[in-house]
Amino acid sequence: MEDNESDRVHPLMVDNFKNVLSLSEKAGQMGADLVRGPEDMNVIPCPRQVKFGGDDFLIDGRLSTVLDKNSGTADRFTAEELIRDLKAKWNIQAQIGIEGTGPVLVLTHHQVPKLPQRQGYQLATSRKKLIIKSDSEDGLFYGSQTLLQLIKKDASIHIVPGIVITDWPDIEKRAVHYDTKHHQDKASYVKSFIKELAGYKINLLVWEWEDKFAYPSHPEIGAPGAFTMSEMQELTLHQAAV
């Protein structure tokens, strides 16, 4: 059969195709390097630096949460919120205490590596201890939120895979726009929404009220069930705490 020009594959096309395959294989290898570690490790937002390896942190009993001796109100709030979330999400019993023979979670401002942003933190595991370090109160809180996403359950034991995470945000203020002009949410939902956003390290809520606020000077503007001034103040304090 006589060859047609259109039936033949040009040698240059073959070479280009081989180059594409080679690049694809290299990209796949690079991707494998980036995700090496537990396949189901999902943290949102993705931390800046992740190093897999070392001992897994095993929670096989009551967890002690240890704070610095001079820890302030914000650090204690972080610890107490974390204890509540560990119980609610994982049925892990935790309490603020001291280091003993059982698993220990340490929240500290000591021996913190140099980070580009004060809201940054470092989280590192060993078999009996997990340490979250930060220069700031905010950083300890954000590190605790990362921890909640790392926990896995294996039979009766909870595991945080052997890991060192060093993380910090690009920008200081990270906002979400909350538009309620077409519906009315309850205060309980707004509180849970704020808490959920904080879990993803969002620290500013841009709330579009329109008629969902009972303006004291113009009460006729507010829709039925609109939030009062005192309710808004309570929600603002709740957001500041979280």
N, C-alpha and C positions, 0 to 999 in steps of 0.2 A: 504494500500500500504506500502510495506516495505521501510524504509528510507535507502538511500545510504549515505555513509560518505561524498560524494562530494556534496549532496543536503543540508546538514546541515551547518548552519552558526556557527562558533566557537564563544563561549561567549567572548573570548578575542578580536576577530575582531569587535564584536558589541561595546564593551567598547572603543576600539580605534576609531571607527567611531564616537561615541558620543563625544569623546574628540576633534576630528577634528572639529565637528560641533560647539562645545563650543568655541574653539579657533577662528573659522571663525566669530562667532557672536561677540566676543570681538574685533577682528580686525576691523570688520565693525563699531562697536561703536567708536573705536579709530579714524578710518578714518573720521567718521561723526564729531567728535570733532575737527579734523584738518581742515575741510572745512566748519565749521559752519559759516554762514554768507551768503551774496548774492551768489547764485549758479553760477552766470555768472561772478564772479570776476576772471579774468585771467590776471596775470602780469608775464611777461617774462623779466629776470629770476625771479624765485619765491623768494619773500623777505624772510629774515631770521626769522623775528618775525612779526606776524600779530595778532592783537587783534580786534575783531569785537565788535561793540557796540557804544553807545553814539549817538549823533545827526548826521543825514546826513547833508552834506554841500550842500546847494541849491544855484544854480546859476540861478536866475530868472530875471536878468537884466545885466547891464554893470558891469564887474568885475574889481576891482581895485587891482593892484599888487603893494605891498609895499616892499621896500628894506630898509636895514639899512642906516642910514644917511651917514656913512663912506664907503658905498659899492663901490667896485672897478669896473674896466672895465669888468672883467669876470662875475661878478654878474649881471651887466646890460645886458651883452650879453645873459645870461641865461634867464633873464626876457623878453627880446625882442624876442628871439627865441620861448619862450613859448607862448607869445602873438600871434605871427604869426601862430604857430601850433594850438592854440585854435581856431583861426579864420578859418584856412584851414580845420581842421578835424571836428570841432563841431559847426562852425559858432557862436562862443562865442566872443562877443566884450569885449576886455580887454585893459587896459592901465596902465602905471606906474603912481601911484598917492599916495594918502594918505587915511587913514581909514576914512570911512564915514558911512552912514546908509545902504549902499548896501553890497553885498558879497565882502569879502576881501581875497586875497591870499597873505600871508606873506612869504618872503624869508629872512631868518635871520641866523646870526652866534651867536646869543645870547641864553643863557640857553639851551645849547646843552647837551644831556645826554652823558655819557662816552661811547664811541664806540671803538671796537677793531681796526678799520681801519679808516684813515682820509678821505677816500672817502665815508664813511658811512653817513647816514642821518636818520632823523625821520620825518614822515609825520603824522599829526593828524588833525582830523576834528572837527568842531562844526557847529552849524546851520548857522552862518553868517561868519565864518572864517575858513580858512584852512591854517595851518602853516607847512612849510618845514624848518627844522633846520639842520645845518651841521657846523662842524668846518672848512670845506674847501670849496673852490669854486667848485671843482669837485663834492662834495657831494650834493650841492644845485642843480647842473645841473642834476645829476642822480635822485634826488628826483622829479624834474620837469618832467622827462621822465616817472617815475612811475605814476605820477598824470594823464598824458595823457592816460594811459591805464585803469585808474580807472573810468573815467567819463562814465556815462550812461545818456540816454535821456528818459524822461517821459513826453509825450505831449510837452509843450513848455518850460519845466524846465529841466535843466541839474543837475544831482545828482552825488555826490561822497558819497558812503555809509559810515555810521559812522564807523570809523576805526582808529587805530593807527598802523603804520608800522615803524619798526626799522630795518634797513637794512645796510649791509656792504658787500664788496666783500671778497672772499678768498684770491685773489692775486691782486697785484697792477696793473700788465699789463695783459690785456685780449685781445688776438690777434685772427684775422681771416686771413687765407691765401687766397689771391686773385690771381688766375692764369689766365693770359690773353694771354698766348703764342699761343693759337689756335683761338683767335678772337680779334677784335679791338672795344673797347667801346668808346663812346663819353665822353668828359669831363663832360658834364651835367649829364650823367648817373653816372659817378664815384662820383661826388659830392652828388647826391641823395643817392647813395649806402653808402657812408661814414656817411651821416646823419641818414640813417636807422639803421646802425650798432650802432651808438651812442645811439639811442633810446633803444637798448637792452644792453647798458652799455659796449659795446666793445670799447676799447680805443687805439687799435694798429692794423694797417693794414700791413700785410706782402705781398707786391705786387711783383709778379713774372713778370718782364717786358719782358725779352728776346728781341725780335725785335720790341716791341711796344714802344720803346724809341729811339728817334733820337740822337744817341751818337754824340756829337760835333766832337770828334776826329776820328770817323769812321762812317760817315753818310751812308755809303753803307749798314750797318747792319740794319738800321731802315726800317720797312715795310711801305708801303704807308699809310699815315695818322698817323704815329707814333707820340707820344707826344714829343713836344720840351722841351728844358730845362726850358724855361719860363713857359710853361704850367704845368710842373711837380712842379715847385716852387709854382705856384698858388694853385695847388691841395694840396701840403704839408701845405701851410698856412691855407687852408680851413680846413684840418683835424685837425690842431693844434687848430684852433678856436672852432671847434665842440667838 
